[in-house]
Amino acid sequence: MIQLTRLNGQPFVVNAEKIRTVETIPDTMICCEDGERLIVKEEMTEVIRRAIDYARLIRKPVTE
């Protein structure tokens, strides 16, 4: 899950693995696998960075 911000300033979380596309039109819009569309305050590059960080975190090898 990654935390993002709605245009009204309200934070929320989205499952990064369900993101299908991210585009700027001019606001950043996230399209999810189920067809849901979310418009967020963060720039597209920030959404991508958070999704990559999340993917790295959950795929990190478990070490003792």
Secondary structure, DSSP 8 states (H G I E B T S, - for coil): -EEEEBTTS-EEEE-GGGEEEEEESSSEEEEETTS-EEEESS-HHHHHHHHHHHHHHHTS----
